[in-house]
């Protein structure tokens, strides 16, 4: 742990990269399953101000991120700490050393699989652990006033229910006094519908539009959430396709990066983030402040299996389209068609007259958000047919302006 020094960590450089990436909010993993807190905690000696960097990472990043006009949040994964180091009890390891009991925690024996929800009930943490879990997150919220708190999946264990209610009551009421708009993110039904925002798709998406706001989270690397030397980084176009699909279904997209132990963002990850930001600078109109249309999209590559860990099964091709919409009252509506390939011609069948999805509106303009050339288009019983000049970069976004006369 002393090797985690973060000697090259510059939170202001991070914040600048996040801003340029087009991000609107930043979530720091304040404590993961390993039990090491990145803030100055009174409840543990295993924290970043006392060991390793000797810096309050949460506070420093919060100040840098908010200085860029971004929303700052934290994620808290301590629930899983009850059993996370259980395998270390089966071999000769530091987990068995009494000197480190306060780091490795109970290390309870467990056969838990996050892809198997019934396993949530297999192990029940005791009241001492649950109260410690609550006190630590309350401490972090009180110190740093995050606008967002993200919990991982094991808080859905029934033992956490009274503690979750206590935390939500505390966090929402304190945030009201602080003048911030709080958000809690959860998985596996840990909170009641409408009381917080569900994470419905870790490394995946969902099949259809969800009636309220939801979140999908994934990593910039196919293989890992943290830094690894042989990372399998995603193409920017893959990330943007995932983003477009999520937003078209009323979702919010959270992208993870894994920094190095010295505190730097790997150069390839940084390049990808900046590339995504370049696309959003041109096409962000279709993403930010938009909402789902009457259909989320069309095309041959349907999402047959939604939910967790399905992203490698999703391949959106040149005939696939996702829609978002913005209303400009009283008369105009802008529909954005996000095209994932580089077609020379496409027919948007959701505009077929017999479907009546645009009702009695008149199409007054069809254009590319990248501004690279005019489009030839015509509306028929088959849909909105569009001829497209060369597409240099995908996804391409086409804006259709409707006028309700």
N, C-alpha and C positions, 0 to 999 in steps of 0.2 A: 504493500500500500504506500509506503514512502516513495516508491518509484513513480507514483502518480503526482507529478510536480506541476504540470501545466505551465512550465516556464515561459512558453511562447504564446500563452493565451492573451488575446486582446479582445475583450468583450465588445469594444466599439467597432473593431474590424468585423467581427461576427455580425453585429447589428447592421452594418452597412451592406454586407452581402445579403442578409435576409431582406432588407429593404429593396435592393436591386433585383432580388428574385421574384418580386411581386407579392410576397407574403403580406398578410394583413395582421397576423398574430403569430406569436412565438411561444412555444411550450417547452420549458426546460424540465428534464427528468430530475426532479429535486432529490428523490431517493428511489432507487430501483430495488429489486429483490435482494440485492447483496447487503442491504442494511447500512450503507454509507451515505450519510446526509451531506448535501452540497451547501447547506446553510449553517449558520452559527447556532447550534442547538444546545439547550441546557439539559437535554434528556439523554445525551450520548457523548462519549469521548470520540466516537468514530464519525467525525465530520470534517469537512474540508478546511475549516478554520484552525483545526488542531493537529491534523495529520495531512501530509501530502502538500497541496498547494499553499496551505496556510492563508487562504483567501475565502471571503464570503462570496461564492460563485453566484448564488441566487440573487443577492443584492446587486452585485456588479452588472450582471446581465440584464436585470430588470431596468436599471438606470440607463444602460446603453440602448436597450430595445425601445423603451418609452421615449428616449431622446430622439429616436427616428420616427416617432409618431405611430409606433406599432403597439398592439395590445400584448401584454405579457401574462403568461399563465404558467402553472407548474403541474407536473404529473407526479403521482405518489403511488408507489407499487409495494408498499411495506406489507400489505395483507399477505402476500405470498411468502413473506419471510418466515412465517410459522413453520413451513416445511421445506423451504427452498434448498437448504444445505443438508437435507436428510441423507443423501448418498454419501456424504462425508463421514457419517457415523458408521458406515459399513467397511471403511478402510482406515488405515493409519493416517491421520490427517490432523491439521490444526483445529478442525471442527470439534475434536474430542478434548482439546486442551482447555482446562478450566479458565485459564487466563484470558481466553478469547470468547468466553460464553456470551458476553454482552455484545459481541459483533455477530457471531454466527447464529445467535438466537436459539430458539427451542430445537430447531432441526428435527422436527417430529417426523416419524416414519409415515410415509404417504405413498399412495399409488394414484397420483393425480394426472389427469390429462386435460388441458384446457379446451381440447376439441370435443370433450365428452362431458356436457353439462351435469349429468347425474353425479359425476365424481365430486362435485362441489360439496356434497353432503358427507363425504367419506371421513373427513377430519374436522373436529370442532376445536377451535382455539379457546383458551381459557380467558376468564374475565381480566386477568392482569395484562395479558397480551393485548386484548381489545382496547382496554383503557389507555395503554401506552400508545397504541396505534392512533387513537383519537387525539391524545394530548400532543403528539408530534405534528400532526397535520394542522391542528388549531394553532400551535406555535408558529408554524411557517406562514399560515394565512395572516395571523396577527402582525407578524413582522413585515411582511412584504406585500400584503393586499393585492394578490393576483386577481385578475378579471376572470380567470378560468382555472378550474381544478379538474384534472383528469385522473380517474381511477382505473386501475387494471381490473381484470376479470374476477379475481377471487373474493372481492367484496360481496359477490352474490351469495357467498356462503351464508346461510340463515343466521348464524351467530352475530353477523355484523349489523343486522337490521336496526336494533335500537341505537347503535352508535352512528349509523348513517343518518338516521333521523335527527339525532342530536347535532351532528356536523352540519347538515343542510340548514337546520334552523339557525344555528350560530352564524354560518357563512352568509346566508341570505340577509339576515337582519343586520349584521355588521356592515355588509356591503351597502345596504341602504343608507346607513349613517355615513359611510365614507363617500357616497355619491358615485359608486361604480355599479355596473350592470353585471352581476355574477353569472357564471355558467359552470355547471357541473356536468362532466362527461362520464358515462358509465357503460358497462357491458353486462350481458347476460341477465337483464331484467332486475338489476340490483335496486333501481329506483322505480317508483310508480310512473306510469305514463303521464307526461305533462309536467313532471316535477323537475326533470333534468333532461339532458340531450343524450340519446343513446348512440353508442358506437356500434353500428350494425355490421361493419365489414372490415376486419383487420386483414390486410393484404387481399382485398377483394372488392366486390360491389354488391348491389342488390338487384333484383329482377325488374322492379317497377318503381314508379314514383311513390315515395313515402309521404303520408299526409302532413307530417310536421318535420321540422329540422332534424337532421341526423348527421352523423360523422362517419367518414371512412378514413382509416389510417394505414399507411404503408411506408416502406423504406425506400430510399434512393438506390439501395443495393438489394438484389434478389436474395442474397444468401444470409445477410446479417443485419441486425439493428445497430450494432456497435462497429467500430473500426476493425477491419481485417485486411491483411496484406493482399489477399487474392480476391478482393471484392469483385462482384459481378454487377457492375453499375448498369442501370437502365438507360435507354436512350431518352433524351428529352421528349421525343414524340410519344413514347410509351407513357411517360408521366403525364403529359398533356392530354392524351386520350383518356386516361384514367380520371383525370380532373374533370374533363368535359362530361364524361358519363355520370360521375357522381353529382355534379351540379345540376344536370338535366333531370335528376331524380330527387331534387330538393335537399341535396346533401352538401356538407362542408368537407373539404379535403385537407388532411394533415399529413405532411411529408416529413419523414425522419431522416436525419443524417447522423453518421457516426464519426465524431472527431477523434483525432489522435490523442495519446496520453500527454503530449506536450502542449495541448490546447489549440492546435491548428486544425482547420478544416482541410481534408485531403484535396489536392489541386483538381482532380477529376470531378469530385463532388461539387467543388466550387464552380467549375466550368459549366456543369449541368444546371446548377441553380441559376447562374447568370443567363444561360441560354433560355431557360424557362421564363425568366424575367423579361428577356427581349420579346418573346412571343406575347406575354401578357401586356407589355407596353403598347402593342399594336392591337391586340384582340381582347383585352380585359373588359371592354364594354359588354361582351357576351357572357362574362363570368360574374363580375362584381355587381351586386345589386340586382341581379336577374332572378327570375323564378321559373319554375317548370311551365311548359306549355301544356296543352290539353293531351298531347302525347309526348313521351320523353324522347322518342326517336324512331328510326326505321332502319331497315337493312337486313341482310341475310345472317349476320353474326349475332343471333339472339343470345341473351344471357340465360343459359339453361340451368346454371347452378350458381345461385347468389350466396352471399355470406362470407365467412372467414376462410382465408387461405385458398382462394380460388383464382387469384390474379393470373397465374400462368395458364389457366384454361381460357382466358379472355383474349381473343384476337379480333380487333376491330379493323376491318378492311376498307377499301376505297369506296365501297357502296354503302357503308354504314354512316349514319347521320345521328347526331344528338341535337335536341332543340332546347333553347332557353328563350325567355321573353321579357320585355320591359314595356310597361304601359306609360304613355305620355298623354294624359287626359287633357281635353275631353275626347279627342278624336283619333289619336294615333296609337298604334301598337307596333313595336319592333320585334320581329321574330328572328332569332339567330340560329342558323343551321351550321353546326360544327361538322365539317367533313374530315374524316380521318385519313383518307388517302389523297391521291393526286389525280382525280378523274378529269378527263377532258370534257366530259358531258355527264350530267346527272339529272334524273327526274325525281323531284321530291314528291312522293306519292301522298304524303299527308295533306297536300294542298289539292287533292282531287276534289272536284266540285261536289260530287255526291256525298263526300264525307262531311261537308259543311263545317269543317273545323275553323274556317275563317269567317263563317257566317255570311253576312251581307257586305263584308268589307271589300274595298278595292285596293289592289296592289298598286302602289304609286312609285315604288322604286325597289330595285334589286341590285345590290352592290357588294363588293368585297371589302372587308374591314382593312385589309392591307393596302388598299388603294391602287393595286397594280393592274390597271386596265379595266375597261368596261366589260359587262357581261351581256350576252344575248340571251333573252329569256322569253318564254311564252307560257300562258296558262291554258290548260285544256282539261278534258275529262280524265286524262291520265295523270295529271298533276302539274307541278311547276317544273318545266324543262329549262335547264340552264346549260349554256355552252361556256366553257371556261378556257381562258388562255393559260399559258404555262403556270403551274403552281410550283413555286420555288421551295416553299416550306409548308409542311403539314403539321398540325391540322389547319385547314383553310376555313375561315368563318365567312359566311354569306349572310348579309342582313337583308331581310325582307320587310319593307315598311308598308303597313296596312293603314288605310284611312277609312274610318267609319262615318260616312257622310249621311 
